[in-house]
Amino acid sequence: MKIRTLIIITTCIIFAIALLFGCNNSQSNTKSIAVSIQPQKFFLEKIVGNKYSVSCLLSPNSNPEAYEPNMAHLMNLEKSDAYFKIGNIGFELAISNKIKSNYPNLKIYDNSKGVKVMVGSHCGNNEDGHNHEIDPHIWSSVVNAKIISKNMYDAVVELDPKNKSFYAKNFDNLINELDALNDSITKVLEPIKNKAFIVWHPSLSYFARDYGLKQISMEYEGKESSIKHMKTKIDEARNDSATIFFLQREFDGRQAETLSNELKTKIIYINPMNYNWTQEMLNIANAIGSK
């Protein structure tokens, strides 16, 4: 009886070890690409389908302005075949050297290559002409999304050339989706060119540029505005008859609510980091185009 029990236990242990080894093998054979933000994940998953898993450093609903990836987040890079960065976002710059030193063999691709960046629109302090900071929110533009997607496609084909035709078909479908989205947004916003809207954090500069709109940012260099700066922006919003005030939930909205009440504007919450990027862009356009 004891011998039979020992045989059963031994068999179970061998089976468990084999299963564990098999799982580890399966995980090591899974191809993975890491990205910085959720909109990138949205674009890339459209292109790679089931050929790659896509992980994201920035968790949903995180504030990218205050985000500092910890080692748990960076572990995604250890399991990745490549890392696709969005370009000039703050936390990417902060961890750049750490990534290079910890993962020297990791292939890194810059998805912002070829994007015409805006300068001086990010801190809400370009009146003096001394702010030369690049606006990092390049994904808030359909035009830029097509460039970002093309950079992704080129990188994926370089990583996995044998499946080029599969990626090419998916990429063409994505471009068609983006063109259709652009047509829909243009239809909504074309009649109201030069319309102004207010935003607390200037995350829609590229969106405004594409469709001939005016973004009025209340934030001042990433902080609550001074009284002087606020008065200037309030006067600007009134002169331009702005009726919409966009606010992101991850930012403190107390000052924004006070301003909105004074300006008699409607507060609309947005999430430029939303994975459901297409719907977010449409929601923003429809809010601006509403009467």
PASEBA-1860 file (N, C-alpha, C; in nm, 3 decimals):
! residues 291
1> MKIRTLII> 0.083/-0.120/0.000/0.000/0.000/0.000/0.087/0.126/0.000 ~ 0.190/0.119/0.084/0.280/0.234/0.091/0.351/0.257/-0.042 ~ 0.389/0.146/-0.108/0.459/0.157/-0.238/0.367/0.219/-0.342 ~ 0.240/0.175/-0.340/0.143/0.230/-0.435/0.123/0.380/-0.413 ~ 0.112/0.417/-0.285/0.095/0.560/-0.252/0.216/0.641/-0.297 ~ 0.335/0.587/-0.276/0.458/0.655/-0.316/0.463/0.672/-0.467 ~ 0.419/0.571/-0.540/0.417/0.578/-0.687/0.322/0.688/-0.734 ~ 0.204/0.694/-0.669/0.104/0.796/-0.706/0.158/0.936/-0.680
9> ITTCIIFA> 0.221/0.953/-0.562/0.276/1.085/-0.527/0.386/1.125/-0.625 ~ 0.473/1.029/-0.655/0.584/1.056/-0.748/0.531/1.094/-0.886 ~ 0.430/1.022/-0.930/0.369/1.050/-1.061/0.310/1.191/-1.064 ~ 0.243/1.228/-0.958/0.182/1.362/-0.950/0.287/1.472/-0.954 ~ 0.399/1.447/-0.881/0.507/1.547/-0.880/0.567/1.563/-1.019 ~ 0.591/1.449/-1.087/0.648/1.453/-1.222/0.554/1.526/-1.317 ~ 0.422/1.496/-1.303/0.323/1.561/-1.389/0.319/1.712/-1.365 ~ 0.326/1.751/-1.237/0.323/1.895/-1.203/0.444/1.968/-1.258
17> IALLFGCN> 0.562/1.902/-1.248/0.684/1.964/-1.301/0.675/1.978/-1.453 ~ 0.623/1.874/-1.517/0.609/1.878/-1.663/0.513/1.988/-1.706 ~ 0.402/2.001/-1.630/0.303/2.104/-1.660/0.361/2.243/-1.642 ~ 0.434/2.263/-1.532/0.498/2.392/-1.506/0.597/2.427/-1.614 ~ 0.677/2.327/-1.654/0.776/2.350/-1.759/0.708/2.385/-1.891 ~ 0.597/2.316/-1.916/0.524/2.343/-2.039/0.466/2.482/-2.041 ~ 0.413/2.526/-1.925/0.357/2.662/-1.916/0.465/2.766/-1.937 ~ 0.580/2.745/-1.875/0.691/2.839/-1.890/0.738/2.845/-2.035
25> NSQSNTKS> 0.741/2.728/-2.099/0.781/2.724/-2.239/0.683/2.800/-2.324 ~ 0.553/2.781/-2.293/0.448/2.848/-2.369/0.460/2.999/-2.354 ~ 0.486/3.045/-2.231/0.498/3.188/-2.207/0.620/3.245/-2.278 ~ 0.730/3.169/-2.278/0.851/3.221/-2.340/0.837/3.228/-2.491 ~ 0.744/3.145/-2.548/0.724/3.146/-2.693/0.624/3.253/-2.736 ~ 0.556/3.317/-2.640/0.461/3.422/-2.672/0.535/3.550/-2.706 ~ 0.510/3.601/-2.826/0.575/3.725/-2.867/0.500/3.844/-2.806 ~ 0.576/3.942/-2.760/0.514/4.054/-2.691/0.583/4.185/-2.728
33> IAVSIQPQ> 0.502/4.290/-2.735/0.553/4.426/-2.756/0.496/4.515/-2.647 ~ 0.579/4.598/-2.587/0.536/4.692/-2.485/0.519/4.831/-2.547 ~ 0.418/4.903/-2.502/0.395/5.040/-2.545/0.384/5.129/-2.422 ~ 0.381/5.259/-2.443/0.374/5.352/-2.330/0.233/5.381/-2.285 ~ 0.140/5.405/-2.380/0.006/5.453/-2.344/-0.102/5.371/-2.414 ~ -0.224/5.382/-2.363/-0.335/5.302/-2.412/-0.372/5.328/-2.559 ~ -0.372/5.451/-2.608/-0.401/5.470/-2.752/-0.303/5.394/-2.842 ~ -0.176/5.386/-2.804/-0.080/5.306/-2.880/-0.123/5.160/-2.882
41> KFFLEKIV> -0.165/5.110/-2.768/-0.211/4.971/-2.757/-0.328/4.947/-2.852 ~ -0.418/5.043/-2.859/-0.534/5.036/-2.949/-0.489/5.023/-3.094 ~ -0.398/5.112/-3.138/-0.350/5.107/-3.277/-0.275/4.977/-3.306 ~ -0.185/4.941/-3.214/-0.097/4.826/-3.239/-0.175/4.695/-3.242 ~ -0.273/4.680/-3.155/-0.352/4.557/-3.156/-0.432/4.542/-3.284 ~ -0.470/4.655/-3.344/-0.537/4.650/-3.474/-0.445/4.593/-3.581 ~ -0.315/4.620/-3.569/-0.218/4.578/-3.670/-0.170/4.434/-3.647 ~ -0.137/4.400/-3.522/-0.072/4.270/-3.497/-0.171/4.156/-3.478
49> GNKYSVSC> -0.298/4.187/-3.452/-0.395/4.080/-3.432/-0.351/3.985/-3.322 ~ -0.349/3.856/-3.353/-0.309/3.756/-3.253/-0.163/3.715/-3.264 ~ -0.087/3.789/-3.342/0.055/3.753/-3.361/0.142/3.800/-3.243 ~ 0.101/3.905/-3.176/0.174/3.957/-3.060/0.075/3.990/-2.949 ~ 0.118/3.977/-2.826/0.045/4.036/-2.714/0.104/4.174/-2.691 ~ 0.020/4.267/-2.650/0.064/4.405/-2.631/0.042/4.446/-2.486 ~ 0.149/4.487/-2.418/0.140/4.536/-2.280/0.163/4.686/-2.279 ~ 0.111/4.750/-2.176/0.117/4.897/-2.168/0.178/4.940/-2.035
57> LLSPNSNP> 0.277/5.029/-2.040/0.340/5.077/-1.917/0.246/5.162/-1.834 ~ 0.168/5.249/-1.900/0.078/5.339/-1.829/-0.055/5.269/-1.804 ~ -0.089/5.255/-1.678/-0.216/5.190/-1.642/-0.333/5.279/-1.680 ~ -0.449/5.218/-1.707/-0.568/5.298/-1.738/-0.599/5.396/-1.625 ~ -0.643/5.516/-1.663/-0.683/5.622/-1.569/-0.567/5.680/-1.488 ~ -0.442/5.649/-1.528/-0.327/5.710/-1.463/-0.301/5.848/-1.522 ~ -0.244/5.935/-1.442/-0.207/6.068/-1.488/-0.066/6.064/-1.543 ~ -0.048/6.078/-1.675/0.086/6.067/-1.733/0.181/6.177/-1.687
65> EAYEPNMA> 0.125/6.288/-1.641/0.209/6.399/-1.597/0.278/6.367/-1.464 ~ 0.217/6.277/-1.386/0.274/6.244/-1.254/0.315/6.098/-1.245 ~ 0.310/6.028/-1.356/0.332/5.883/-1.355/0.480/5.848/-1.350 ~ 0.514/5.756/-1.262/0.651/5.704/-1.254/0.645/5.552/-1.253 ~ 0.673/5.488/-1.367/0.666/5.342/-1.373/0.757/5.277/-1.270 ~ 0.704/5.179/-1.195/0.786/5.107/-1.099/0.843/4.981/-1.164 ~ 0.914/4.902/-1.086/0.979/4.783/-1.143/0.878/4.682/-1.194 ~ 0.760/4.678/-1.133/0.656/4.585/-1.180/0.614/4.620/-1.322
73> HLMNLEKS> 0.602/4.751/-1.349/0.568/4.795/-1.484/0.683/4.766/-1.581 ~ 0.804/4.792/-1.536/0.919/4.773/-1.624/0.946/4.625/-1.651 ~ 0.891/4.536/-1.568/0.908/4.394/-1.593/0.843/4.353/-1.724 ~ 0.742/4.431/-1.768/0.681/4.405/-1.898/0.784/4.412/-2.010 ~ 0.885/4.496/-1.990/0.988/4.512/-2.092/1.079/4.390/-2.099 ~ 1.098/4.324/-1.984/1.185/4.207/-1.980/1.128/4.094/-2.066 ~ 0.994/4.088/-2.074/0.929/3.982/-2.150/0.897/4.024/-2.293 ~ 0.938/4.145/-2.331/0.898/4.199/-2.461/1.007/4.185/-2.567
81> DAYFKIGN> 0.962/4.167/-2.691/1.054/4.164/-2.805/1.096/4.305/-2.844 ~ 1.010/4.404/-2.811/1.040/4.543/-2.847/0.957/4.636/-2.759 ~ 1.001/4.762/-2.757/0.928/4.866/-2.685/0.900/4.979/-2.782 ~ 0.772/5.017/-2.794/0.731/5.128/-2.880/0.702/5.249/-2.792 ~ 0.786/5.352/-2.799/0.759/5.473/-2.721/0.680/5.572/-2.807 ~ 0.605/5.660/-2.741/0.521/5.755/-2.813/0.598/5.880/-2.852 ~ 0.711/5.908/-2.786/0.795/6.018/-2.832/0.849/6.109/-2.725 ~ 0.768/6.205/-2.678/0.820/6.308/-2.589/0.744/6.320/-2.457
89> IGFELAIS> 0.673/6.216/-2.421/0.597/6.221/-2.296/0.693/6.210/-2.177 ~ 0.661/6.280/-2.069/0.754/6.298/-1.958/0.810/6.171/-1.898 ~ 0.723/6.074/-1.868/0.773/5.955/-1.798/0.864/5.871/-1.887 ~ 0.847/5.880/-2.019/0.939/5.809/-2.109/1.080/5.866/-2.097 ~ 1.087/5.997/-2.095/1.218/6.061/-2.084/1.284/6.027/-1.951 ~ 1.201/6.014/-1.846/1.254/5.987/-1.712/1.312/5.846/-1.700 ~ 1.255/5.750/-1.774/1.300/5.611/-1.760/1.389/5.565/-1.876 ~ 1.418/5.654/-1.967/1.494/5.617/-2.087/1.628/5.552/-2.054
97> NKIKSNYP> 1.706/5.616/-1.969/1.839/5.562/-1.935/1.829/5.430/-1.859 ~ 1.726/5.420/-1.772/1.706/5.297/-1.696/1.675/5.180/-1.789 ~ 1.594/5.206/-1.890/1.559/5.100/-1.986/1.683/5.054/-2.063 ~ 1.760/5.151/-2.108/1.879/5.117/-2.187/1.983/5.039/-2.106 ~ 1.996/5.074/-1.979/2.095/5.005/-1.897/2.048/4.868/-1.851 ~ 1.917/4.856/-1.820/1.864/4.729/-1.771/1.832/4.629/-1.883 ~ 1.798/4.684/-2.000/1.761/4.597/-2.113/1.837/4.641/-2.239 ~ 1.968/4.622/-2.241/2.051/4.673/-2.351/2.017/4.611/-2.486
105> NLKIYDNS> 1.957/4.493/-2.487/1.926/4.425/-2.613/1.783/4.449/-2.661 ~ 1.706/4.523/-2.583/1.568/4.551/-2.619/1.562/4.646/-2.739 ~ 1.485/4.610/-2.840/1.468/4.697/-2.956/1.366/4.805/-2.921 ~ 1.405/4.930/-2.941/1.319/5.044/-2.909/1.285/5.120/-3.037 ~ 1.156/5.145/-3.057/1.109/5.217/-3.174/1.034/5.343/-3.131 ~ 1.061/5.452/-3.198/0.997/5.580/-3.168/0.879/5.599/-3.263 ~ 0.758/5.590/-3.209/0.638/5.602/-3.292/0.609/5.745/-3.337 ~ 0.684/5.843/-3.287/0.660/5.982/-3.325/0.741/6.024/-3.448
113> KGVKVMVG> 0.818/5.933/-3.503/0.902/5.965/-3.619/0.816/6.018/-3.734 ~ 0.852/6.137/-3.783/0.780/6.196/-3.895/0.663/6.283/-3.857 ~ 0.628/6.287/-3.728/0.517/6.373/-3.682/0.567/6.516/-3.670 ~ 0.489/6.608/-3.721/0.522/6.751/-3.709/0.477/6.798/-3.571 ~ 0.574/6.812/-3.480/0.538/6.844/-3.341/0.510/6.992/-3.323 ~ 0.428/7.020/-3.224/0.397/7.159/-3.187/0.484/7.199/-3.069 ~ 0.523/7.323/-3.067/0.611/7.375/-2.962/0.542/7.494/-2.894 ~ 0.548/7.495/-2.760/0.496/7.609/-2.687/0.349/7.603/-2.653
121> SHCGNNED> 0.284/7.489/-2.678/0.140/7.479/-2.651/0.109/7.393/-2.530 ~ 0.211/7.336/-2.467/0.187/7.237/-2.362/0.174/7.297/-2.223 ~ 0.249/7.399/-2.190/0.248/7.451/-2.053/0.150/7.565/-2.031 ~ 0.083/7.609/-2.137/-0.008/7.721/-2.120/0.063/7.849/-2.090 ~ 0.188/7.858/-2.133/0.268/7.976/-2.100/0.349/8.018/-2.222 ~ 0.282/8.028/-2.336/0.354/8.066/-2.456/0.331/8.212/-2.495 ~ 0.264/8.287/-2.406/0.240/8.428/-2.439/0.371/8.506/-2.446 ~ 0.467/8.468/-2.362/0.591/8.544/-2.355/0.690/8.504/-2.465
129> GHNHEIDP> 0.660/8.398/-2.536/0.748/8.353/-2.643/0.871/8.280/-2.596 ~ 0.876/8.244/-2.466/0.999/8.180/-2.417/0.981/8.030/-2.393 ~ 0.861/7.979/-2.413/0.838/7.836/-2.387/0.863/7.756/-2.514 ~ 0.965/7.672/-2.512/1.000/7.593/-2.631/0.981/7.443/-2.607 ~ 0.896/7.410/-2.512/0.872/7.269/-2.482/0.785/7.205/-2.589 ~ 0.821/7.083/-2.630/0.742/7.009/-2.729/0.613/6.960/-2.664 ~ 0.503/6.978/-2.733/0.375/6.925/-2.686/0.373/6.775/-2.715 ~ 0.363/6.690/-2.611/0.376/6.545/-2.632/0.249/6.475/-2.678
137> HIWSSVVN> 0.134/6.544/-2.679/0.004/6.478/-2.701/-0.025/6.453/-2.849 ~ 0.070/6.393/-2.918/0.058/6.377/-3.063/-0.056/6.284/-3.103 ~ -0.099/6.196/-3.014/-0.202/6.099/-3.047/-0.342/6.160/-3.050 ~ -0.357/6.287/-3.011/-0.489/6.351/-3.013/-0.524/6.404/-3.152 ~ -0.461/6.349/-3.253/-0.479/6.392/-3.391/-0.494/6.269/-3.480 ~ -0.597/6.268/-3.565/-0.614/6.157/-3.659/-0.501/6.156/-3.760 ~ -0.459/6.274/-3.802/-0.347/6.285/-3.896/-0.222/6.220/-3.836 ~ -0.194/6.252/-3.711/-0.078/6.193/-3.643/-0.097/6.044/-3.618
145> AKIISKNM> -0.220/6.003/-3.591/-0.248/5.861/-3.566/-0.210/5.776/-3.687 ~ -0.228/5.830/-3.805/-0.191/5.757/-3.927/-0.039/5.743/-3.936 ~ 0.034/5.846/-3.896/0.181/5.840/-3.897/0.230/5.742/-3.790 ~ 0.171/5.751/-3.671/0.207/5.660/-3.562/0.183/5.516/-3.604 ~ 0.070/5.491/-3.667/0.035/5.355/-3.710/0.131/5.305/-3.818 ~ 0.171/5.393/-3.908/0.267/5.353/-4.012/0.402/5.318/-3.949 ~ 0.445/5.395/-3.851/0.569/5.363/-3.780/0.559/5.227/-3.710 ~ 0.443/5.199/-3.653/0.420/5.070/-3.588/0.426/4.957/-3.689
153> YDAVVELD> 0.359/4.977/-3.800/0.357/4.874/-3.905/0.498/4.842/-3.953 ~ 0.575/4.946/-3.982/0.712/4.926/-4.030/0.795/4.849/-3.927 ~ 0.778/4.882/-3.800/0.854/4.816/-3.694/0.815/4.669/-3.680 ~ 0.685/4.641/-3.687/0.637/4.504/-3.673/0.686/4.417/-3.789 ~ 0.685/4.474/-3.910/0.735/4.400/-4.026/0.884/4.371/-4.012 ~ 0.957/4.465/-3.954/1.100/4.443/-3.929/1.120/4.332/-3.826 ~ 1.033/4.328/-3.725/1.043/4.226/-3.621/0.999/4.087/-3.670 ~ 0.899/4.086/-3.756/0.839/3.960/-3.799/0.808/3.964/-3.950
161> PKNKSFYA> 0.910/3.965/-4.035/0.890/3.984/-4.179/0.808/3.873/-4.246 ~ 0.809/3.754/-4.191/0.739/3.643/-4.257/0.586/3.662/-4.256 ~ 0.537/3.745/-4.166/0.392/3.771/-4.160/0.356/3.910/-4.216 ~ 0.439/3.961/-4.305/0.418/4.096/-4.359/0.280/4.112/-4.422 ~ 0.236/4.016/-4.501/0.107/4.029/-4.570/-0.009/4.038/-4.470 ~ 0.003/3.964/-4.359/-0.100/3.969/-4.254/-0.105/4.109/-4.193 ~ 0.011/4.164/-4.161/0.017/4.298/-4.100/-0.027/4.405/-4.200 ~ 0.009/4.387/-4.326/-0.026/4.486/-4.429/-0.177/4.497/-4.444
169> KNFDNLIN> -0.246/4.384/-4.444/-0.392/4.385/-4.457/-0.455/4.456/-4.336 ~ -0.406/4.423/-4.217/-0.459/4.486/-4.096/-0.430/4.636/-4.093 ~ -0.310/4.672/-4.138/-0.273/4.814/-4.142/-0.363/4.891/-4.238 ~ -0.388/4.835/-4.355/-0.477/4.900/-4.453/-0.616/4.919/-4.394 ~ -0.665/4.819/-4.322/-0.797/4.831/-4.258/-0.798/4.943/-4.154 ~ -0.688/4.954/-4.079/-0.678/5.059/-3.977/-0.677/5.197/-4.042 ~ -0.601/5.213/-4.148/-0.596/5.342/-4.218/-0.734/5.379/-4.271 ~ -0.806/5.281/-4.324/-0.943/5.308/-4.371/-1.032/5.354/-4.257
177> ELDALNDS> -1.016/5.293/-4.140/-1.093/5.333/-4.022/-1.059/5.477/-3.981 ~ -0.932/5.510/-3.985/-0.888/5.644/-3.948/-0.937/5.748/-4.048 ~ -0.936/5.714/-4.176/-0.988/5.806/-4.278/-1.137/5.830/-4.258 ~ -1.211/5.723/-4.226/-1.355/5.737/-4.202/-1.381/5.823/-4.078 ~ -1.298/5.804/-3.974/-1.310/5.884/-3.853/-1.284/6.031/-3.884 ~ -1.180/6.058/-3.961/-1.148/6.196/-3.998/-1.263/6.260/-4.074 ~ -1.325/6.184/-4.164/-1.439/6.237/-4.240/-1.554/6.271/-4.146 ~ -1.579/6.185/-4.048/-1.689/6.208/-3.954/-1.663/6.332/-3.869
185> ITKVLEPI> -1.541/6.346/-3.819/-1.507/6.462/-3.736/-1.512/6.591/-3.818 ~ -1.459/6.584/-3.941/-1.460/6.702/-4.029/-1.603/6.748/-4.055 ~ -1.693/6.653/-4.077/-1.834/6.686/-4.103/-1.895/6.761/-3.986 ~ -1.856/6.723/-3.864/-1.909/6.788/-3.744/-1.849/6.927/-3.724 ~ -1.717/6.940/-3.750/-1.645/7.062/-3.712/-1.623/7.162/-3.825 ~ -1.638/7.120/-3.948/-1.616/7.211/-4.061/-1.701/7.338/-4.053 ~ -1.827/7.327/-4.014/-1.911/7.448/-4.010/-1.874/7.546/-3.898 ~ -1.791/7.503/-3.803/-1.762/7.590/-3.689/-1.613/7.616/-3.675
193> KNKAFIVW> -1.544/7.632/-3.786/-1.400/7.661/-3.780/-1.375/7.787/-3.699 ~ -1.263/7.788/-3.629/-1.221/7.898/-3.542/-1.297/7.901/-3.410 ~ -1.386/7.804/-3.385/-1.456/7.801/-3.257/-1.357/7.771/-3.145 ~ -1.375/7.837/-3.034/-1.286/7.819/-2.919/-1.349/7.723/-2.818 ~ -1.263/7.648/-2.753/-1.306/7.565/-2.641/-1.201/7.577/-2.531 ~ -1.243/7.553/-2.408/-1.154/7.563/-2.293/-1.113/7.422/-2.250 ~ -0.991/7.407/-2.207/-0.945/7.281/-2.153/-0.854/7.314/-2.035 ~ -0.864/7.234/-1.929/-0.777/7.261/-1.815/-0.631/7.231/-1.851
201> HPSLSYFA> -0.605/7.107/-1.888/-0.470/7.066/-1.931/-0.468/7.064/-2.083 ~ -0.368/7.128/-2.146/-0.368/7.144/-2.293/-0.335/7.016/-2.369 ~ -0.428/6.921/-2.366/-0.404/6.790/-2.428/-0.460/6.779/-2.569 ~ -0.527/6.885/-2.618/-0.594/6.877/-2.748/-0.538/6.975/-2.850 ~ -0.413/7.012/-2.834/-0.351/7.110/-2.925/-0.351/7.060/-3.070 ~ -0.314/6.935/-3.090/-0.306/6.880/-3.226/-0.446/6.862/-3.286 ~ -0.541/6.825/-3.203/-0.680/6.814/-3.247/-0.729/6.951/-3.295 ~ -0.703/7.054/-3.216/-0.744/7.190/-3.252/-0.676/7.235/-3.382
209> RDYGLKQI> -0.548/7.204/-3.394/-0.474/7.241/-3.516/-0.534/7.177/-3.640 ~ -0.567/7.049/-3.632/-0.619/6.976/-3.748/-0.750/7.031/-3.799 ~ -0.835/7.078/-3.708/-0.971/7.115/-3.748/-0.999/7.265/-3.736 ~ -0.891/7.344/-3.726/-0.907/7.489/-3.728/-0.980/7.544/-3.608 ~ -0.957/7.486/-3.490/-1.021/7.530/-3.367/-0.921/7.605/-3.279 ~ -0.970/7.665/-3.173/-0.882/7.736/-3.079/-0.894/7.673/-2.942 ~ -0.784/7.625/-2.890/-0.778/7.568/-2.755/-0.731/7.676/-2.657 ~ -0.809/7.696/-2.551/-0.771/7.789/-2.445/-0.741/7.707/-2.320
217> SMEYEGKE> -0.615/7.701/-2.281/-0.574/7.621/-2.166/-0.566/7.706/-2.041 ~ -0.629/7.658/-1.935/-0.630/7.730/-1.808/-0.510/7.696/-1.721 ~ -0.450/7.581/-1.745/-0.336/7.538/-1.664/-0.214/7.625/-1.694 ~ -0.131/7.642/-1.592/-0.011/7.724/-1.608/0.110/7.643/-1.566 ~ 0.187/7.596/-1.665/0.309/7.520/-1.639/0.285/7.401/-1.546 ~ 0.172/7.331/-1.569/0.142/7.211/-1.493/0.094/7.236/-1.352 ~ 0.065/7.363/-1.317/0.022/7.397/-1.182/-0.107/7.478/-1.187 ~ -0.166/7.502/-1.069/-0.281/7.591/-1.064/-0.237/7.730/-1.111
225> SSIKHMKT> -0.327/7.795/-1.183/-0.293/7.922/-1.245/-0.282/8.035/-1.142 ~ -0.196/8.130/-1.175/-0.188/8.252/-1.094/-0.310/8.338/-1.124 ~ -0.339/8.434/-1.040/-0.454/8.522/-1.060/-0.439/8.599/-1.192 ~ -0.318/8.646/-1.220/-0.294/8.722/-1.343/-0.318/8.635/-1.466 ~ -0.262/8.513/-1.464/-0.279/8.423/-1.578/-0.426/8.386/-1.595 ~ -0.494/8.360/-1.486/-0.633/8.322/-1.491/-0.720/8.433/-1.548 ~ -0.692/8.557/-1.507/-0.771/8.669/-1.559/-0.753/8.682/-1.710 ~ -0.629/8.664/-1.755/-0.602/8.671/-1.900/-0.681/8.565/-1.975
233> KIDEARND> -0.683/8.443/-1.922/-0.752/8.332/-1.988/-0.904/8.348/-1.981 ~ -0.954/8.401/-1.871/-1.099/8.425/-1.859/-1.142/8.528/-1.963 ~ -1.065/8.636/-1.976/-1.097/8.740/-2.076/-1.093/8.681/-2.217 ~ -0.994/8.596/-2.241/-0.980/8.533/-2.372/-1.099/8.442/-2.402 ~ -1.140/8.365/-2.304/-1.253/8.273/-2.322/-1.382/8.351/-2.348 ~ -1.400/8.461/-2.279/-1.521/8.543/-2.298/-1.520/8.609/-2.435 ~ -1.405/8.662/-2.474/-1.394/8.728/-2.604/-1.421/8.631/-2.720 ~ -1.381/8.503/-2.699/-1.398/8.402/-2.803/-1.528/8.322/-2.788
241> SATIFFLQ> -1.610/8.361/-2.692/-1.741/8.298/-2.672/-1.732/8.147/-2.653 ~ -1.635/8.102/-2.574/-1.618/7.959/-2.549/-1.731/7.910/-2.458 ~ -1.789/7.796/-2.493/-1.902/7.742/-2.416/-1.874/7.603/-2.357 ~ -1.762/7.541/-2.400/-1.729/7.407/-2.356/-1.600/7.411/-2.274 ~ -1.599/7.341/-2.161/-1.482/7.332/-2.074/-1.449/7.183/-2.057 ~ -1.339/7.138/-2.119/-1.297/6.999/-2.107/-1.208/6.981/-1.985 ~ -1.235/6.873/-1.911/-1.159/6.845/-1.791/-1.131/6.695/-1.783 ~ -1.008/6.659/-1.744/-0.972/6.519/-1.723/-0.990/6.484/-1.575
249> REFDGRQA> -1.045/6.367/-1.549/-1.079/6.329/-1.412/-0.956/6.314/-1.323 ~ -0.840/6.285/-1.382/-0.721/6.265/-1.299/-0.661/6.396/-1.249 ~ -0.713/6.510/-1.296/-0.667/6.639/-1.247/-0.766/6.694/-1.145 ~ -0.716/6.769/-1.048/-0.800/6.831/-0.946/-0.893/6.931/-1.014 ~ -1.024/6.909/-1.001/-1.119/6.990/-1.076/-1.181/7.104/-0.998 ~ -1.135/7.130/-0.876/-1.200/7.233/-0.794/-1.187/7.372/-0.857 ~ -1.068/7.408/-0.899/-1.049/7.540/-0.959/-1.121/7.547/-1.093 ~ -1.122/7.436/-1.166/-1.189/7.432/-1.297/-1.340/7.453/-1.281
257> ETLSNELK> -1.398/7.394/-1.179/-1.543/7.409/-1.156/-1.578/7.552/-1.120 ~ -1.493/7.616/-1.042/-1.515/7.757/-1.008/-1.511/7.844/-1.132 ~ -1.412/7.819/-1.216/-1.399/7.895/-1.341/-1.517/7.871/-1.434 ~ -1.556/7.745/-1.444/-1.668/7.711/-1.533/-1.796/7.781/-1.490 ~ -1.819/7.789/-1.360/-1.937/7.860/-1.310/-1.932/8.007/-1.344 ~ -1.812/8.065/-1.331/-1.798/8.208/-1.362/-1.818/8.235/-1.511 ~ -1.769/8.144/-1.595/-1.778/8.162/-1.740/-1.909/8.109/-1.798 ~ -1.988/8.041/-1.713/-2.115/7.981/-1.757/-2.092/7.883/-1.872
265> TKIIYINP> -1.989/7.799/-1.856/-1.959/7.697/-1.957/-2.003/7.560/-1.905 ~ -2.009/7.466/-1.995/-2.046/7.329/-1.962/-1.920/7.245/-1.946 ~ -1.903/7.181/-1.830/-1.788/7.094/-1.808/-1.816/6.957/-1.869 ~ -1.723/6.911/-1.950/-1.731/6.778/-2.010/-1.602/6.704/-1.978 ~ -1.616/6.588/-1.918/-1.499/6.508/-1.881/-1.451/6.427/-2.001 ~ -1.320/6.431/-2.022/-1.260/6.357/-2.132/-1.144/6.273/-2.081 ~ -1.104/6.178/-2.162/-0.989/6.093/-2.128/-0.906/6.071/-2.255 ~ -0.813/6.162/-2.284/-0.730/6.147/-2.405/-0.646/6.019/-2.406
273> MNYNWTQE> -0.631/5.955/-2.287/-0.556/5.830/-2.277/-0.645/5.706/-2.291 ~ -0.769/5.727/-2.329/-0.865/5.618/-2.338/-0.820/5.514/-2.441 ~ -0.831/5.386/-2.404/-0.803/5.279/-2.501/-0.902/5.286/-2.617 ~ -1.027/5.319/-2.587/-1.129/5.334/-2.692/-1.111/5.469/-2.761 ~ -0.998/5.482/-2.829/-0.951/5.609/-2.883/-1.047/5.667/-2.986 ~ -1.098/5.585/-3.075/-1.188/5.634/-3.180/-1.312/5.698/-3.120 ~ -1.373/5.631/-3.023/-1.492/5.684/-2.960/-1.462/5.813/-2.883 ~ -1.344/5.820/-2.821/-1.306/5.940/-2.746/-1.293/6.060/-2.839
281> MLNIANAI> -1.230/6.040/-2.955/-1.215/6.150/-3.051/-1.351/6.198/-3.102 ~ -1.440/6.103/-3.128/-1.575/6.139/-3.174/-1.651/6.215/-3.065 ~ -1.637/6.170/-2.941/-1.706/6.237/-2.830/-1.659/6.382/-2.815 ~ -1.529/6.403/-2.829/-1.473/6.538/-2.819/-1.527/6.626/-2.932 ~ -1.526/6.572/-3.054/-1.576/6.648/-3.169/-1.723/6.682/-3.152 ~ -1.802/6.585/-3.111/-1.947/6.610/-3.095/-1.976/6.711/-2.985 ~ -1.894/6.710/-2.880/-1.912/6.808/-2.771/-1.885/6.949/-2.820 ~ -1.779/6.966/-2.898/-1.747/7.099/-2.952/-1.852/7.143/-3.053
289> GSK> -1.903/7.048/-3.130/-1.999/7.081/-3.234/-2.141/7.096/-3.185 ~ -2.165/7.066/-3.057/-2.301/7.076/-3.005/-2.340/7.222/-2.990 ~ -2.468/7.248/-2.997/-2.518/7.386/-2.986/-2.520/7.432/-2.841
END
